[in-house]
Amino acid sequence: MSGGHFDYEQSYIQYIADSLENYLYGRELDESDIEDYINDFWNPLSDEEKAWIYKHKRTLPNLYEYSPETISEFKKGLNLLRKAYIYAQRIDWLLSGDDGEESFHERLKDELTELEKGGKQ
């Protein structure tokens, strides 16, 4: 494992981003987990919600039913968190001596470009 200058704590940024993404779009469910999720005693679901879960194989998004304006801000925040993780990771590797300045700039550019294309980092 490379890096370590930040004691790998940049992974917390990625964890927060992943958690927010799961809230926004629902978390993927394995076939075996779908029935457990749908039949959760503490979370009764409508037939429409059950059908959505079967179709998408994900938990329900926006469970607290925030407004479209709030969800829009969440999405902006998600993008910023993904960028923050990329920057923290690349800087960590540079400060730890795993990358030189040239590879720092190349990797940073490549990862930010991939993020903008829609690829998750």
BELRAJO-V874428 format. One record per backbone hydrogen bond with DSSP energy under -1.0 kcal/mol. CO is the residue of the C=O (numbers start at 1). NH is the residue of the N-H. Records with the same first field share a line. If there is no record, write none. Layout:
CO: NH  NH
//
This chain:
4: 7
6: 9
8: 11
9: 12
10: 14
11: 15
12: 16
13: 17
14: 18
15: 19
16: 20
17: 21
18: 22
19: 23
20: 24
21: 25
22: 26
23: 62
27: 59
30: 33  34
33: 37
34: 38
35: 39
37: 40
40: 43
46: 50
47: 51
48: 52
49: 53
50: 54
51: 55
52: 56
53: 57
57: 29
62: 65
67: 71
68: 72
69: 73
70: 74
71: 75
72: 76
73: 77
74: 78
75: 79
76: 80
77: 81
78: 82
79: 83
80: 84
81: 85
82: 86
83: 87
84: 88
85: 89
86: 90
87: 91
88: 92
89: 93
90: 94
91: 95
92: 96
93: 98  99
94: 97
100: 104
101: 105
102: 106
103: 107
104: 108
105: 109
106: 110
107: 111
108: 112
109: 113
110: 114
111: 115
112: 116
113: 117
114: 119
115: 118
//
